[in-house]
Each structure stands twice: as structure tokens, then as C-alpha cells.
């Protein structure tokens, strides 16, 4: 397994407060895309970050060794429509309350899953 912190960089600092109608639609598609990856276990958590210099989005990914993080984030509808881009930061492991990616990588069931 591979782990990444991915930061979505919008095209302008006031992006979330100045969305055009198209951008609003693409942001809905963006959220649905990330939620789908969350449901598939490829994203551990995601959400917006409010920053006085300009907001951005953060996602924590857990993907297979055969998967490419750049390919996954390039399929995000907001990126496909040319609105912003991702920065990818490799993580050597991932731990969170109630979640141990190292154990999951070894085949253990996630806490609260049907297999645990």
C-alpha cells in the first residue's frame, strides 16, 4: 500500500466564495468523486481547509502499490475541467483513531467493517 496527503489547490484564493455556475457544478462532481473513492477505501478522509490566504482541499489517500496517485487525482472532475490542481505528498504510513493503515496493509480488517 501507498499513502499520500493530497492538497487540492484552487485557481484563485477566493475560489469558494466566487464560484461560477459551472464551477459550482464541478465542485459537486468533485465531492461525489472523492466520496466514491472514500467508499472504495482509497481515501481515508477528505475536506476543505479554511485559510486566510486562500482555502484549499486535503485528502488522505491509501492506494495499492499498482495505483498511481497522479492518475487518480487527474480524474477528479474539477481537475479534468481545468480548475485547479493537486500537490501530492508521500507518507510512509498512516494512522488515525480507530484506523490503522499499517494493519490494513497486512490484511487485517478495518475497525467497524463487516470483516472485523
C-alpha positions as CSV (number, residue, x, y, z in Angstrom):
1,X,0.0,0.0,0.0
2,X,1.0,3.6,-0.6
3,X,-0.2,6.6,1.4
4,X,-0.5,10.3,0.3
5,X,-1.6,13.6,1.6
6,X,-3.0,15.4,-1.4
7,X,-3.7,19.1,-1.4
8,X,-6.1,20.5,-4.0
9,X,-5.0,24.0,-5.0
10,X,-7.9,26.0,-6.4
11,X,-7.3,28.5,-9.2
12,X,-7.7,31.6,-7.0
13,X,-7.7,32.5,-3.3
14,X,-11.3,33.4,-3.2
15,X,-12.5,30.4,-5.2
16,X,-15.0,29.0,-2.7
17,X,-16.8,32.4,-2.4
18,X,-16.7,33.3,-6.1
19,X,-17.8,30.1,-7.8
20,X,-19.3,30.4,-11.3
21,X,-22.3,28.2,-12.1
22,X,-20.0,25.8,-14.0
23,X,-17.5,25.7,-11.1
24,X,-20.4,25.0,-8.6
25,X,-21.4,22.0,-10.7
26,X,-17.8,20.8,-11.0
27,X,-17.4,21.1,-7.2
28,X,-20.4,18.9,-6.7
29,X,-18.9,16.4,-9.0
30,X,-15.6,16.8,-7.2
31,X,-17.3,15.9,-3.9
32,X,-19.1,12.9,-5.4
33,X,-15.8,11.7,-6.9
34,X,-13.9,11.9,-3.6
35,X,-16.8,10.3,-1.7
36,X,-16.8,7.4,-4.2
37,X,-13.1,6.9,-3.5
38,X,-13.8,7.1,0.2
39,X,-16.5,4.4,-0.1
40,X,-14.0,2.3,-2.0
41,X,-11.4,2.7,0.8
42,X,-8.9,4.6,-1.4
43,X,-9.5,7.8,0.6
44,X,-9.3,7.7,4.4
45,X,-10.6,11.3,4.9
46,X,-11.1,14.5,2.9
47,X,-12.4,18.0,3.3
48,X,-11.9,21.7,2.8
49,X,-9.4,23.8,4.7
50,X,-10.2,27.4,5.5
51,X,-7.0,29.5,5.3
52,X,-6.9,33.3,5.5
53,X,-4.5,33.3,2.5
54,X,-6.9,31.1,0.4
55,X,-8.7,27.9,1.1
56,X,-7.8,24.5,-0.3
57,X,-8.8,20.9,0.0
58,X,-7.0,18.0,1.7
59,X,-7.4,14.3,1.1
60,X,-5.6,11.4,2.7
61,X,-5.2,8.5,0.2
62,X,-4.4,4.8,0.8
63,X,-3.9,3.1,-2.6
64,X,-2.5,-0.1,-3.9
65,X,1.1,-0.4,-5.0
66,X,0.0,-0.7,-8.6
67,X,-2.1,2.5,-8.5
68,X,-0.8,5.9,-9.5
69,X,-1.8,8.9,-7.4
70,X,-1.4,11.4,-10.2
71,X,-3.7,9.3,-12.4
72,X,-6.3,9.2,-9.7
73,X,-6.3,12.9,-8.9
74,X,-6.2,13.8,-12.6
75,X,-9.6,12.0,-13.0
76,X,-11.2,14.4,-10.4
77,X,-13.9,16.3,-12.3
78,X,-12.7,19.7,-11.0
79,X,-9.2,19.0,-12.4
80,X,-10.5,17.5,-15.6
81,X,-12.3,20.8,-16.2
82,X,-9.0,22.7,-15.8
83,X,-9.9,24.3,-12.4
84,X,-7.0,23.9,-10.0
85,X,-4.5,21.1,-9.4
86,X,-3.2,18.7,-6.8
87,X,0.0,18.5,-4.9
88,X,1.0,15.0,-3.7
89,X,3.0,14.3,-0.6
90,X,4.1,10.7,0.1
91,X,3.5,9.4,3.6
92,X,5.5,6.4,4.9
93,X,2.4,5.2,6.8
94,X,-1.0,6.3,8.1
95,X,-2.5,6.0,11.5
96,X,-5.7,7.6,12.8
97,X,-8.0,6.9,15.7
98,X,-9.9,3.7,15.0
99,X,-7.9,3.2,11.8
100,X,-4.5,1.6,11.3
101,X,-3.4,1.6,7.7
102,X,-0.3,-0.4,8.5
103,X,-2.6,-3.2,9.9
104,X,-4.8,-2.9,6.8
105,X,-1.9,-3.2,4.5
106,X,-1.1,-6.6,6.2
107,X,-4.6,-7.8,5.5
108,X,-6.4,-7.0,8.8
109,X,-10.0,-5.8,8.7
110,X,-10.7,-2.2,9.3
111,X,-12.4,-1.4,12.6
112,X,-16.1,-1.4,12.2
113,X,-16.0,-3.2,8.9
114,X,-18.1,-6.3,8.2
115,X,-14.9,-8.3,8.4
116,X,-13.8,-7.1,11.8
